[in-house]
Amino acid sequence: MDAELDESSVGHVKQTESRIVSRWIEVSANEQHDIRPCVDGILYRLDFPTKLLVMEASDNIALVFVCLTLSAVESLRDLWCRGQLKDFVEELFTLLSDAREPVNINRLIWPQEHYEQCRSHLQSFQG
């Protein structure tokens, strides 16, 4: 999925995106990183077996979540549909950017076709 930052909340979008992604790379590579417990706490609250694997900046910030079960993908999609996943991502971005004010997201984009591909892939392993 792609997260489009709200320019009014961050000022310089590209600079903030770079900061978020570079901090994510540091944190994900180092189990002992000082903010690792905070990041893990945010992701743990998703309450299903899901890991955030990759975050990279392009025109927005691309997020790749790894879900090991069909129910995890469906739960993630449900959070996305209700707008709650956006709240989690905003909290994570605020932490990673080290911003004084919350980092807001205009849109969290997860195309239906990508969701269907995930569901189809996991369904092929069930049964």
Summary of the structure (lengths in Angstrom):
residues: 127
radius of gyration: 14.7
end to end distance: 27.7
largest distance: 49.6
contacts: 343
relative contact order: 0.22
helix: 54%
strand: 19%
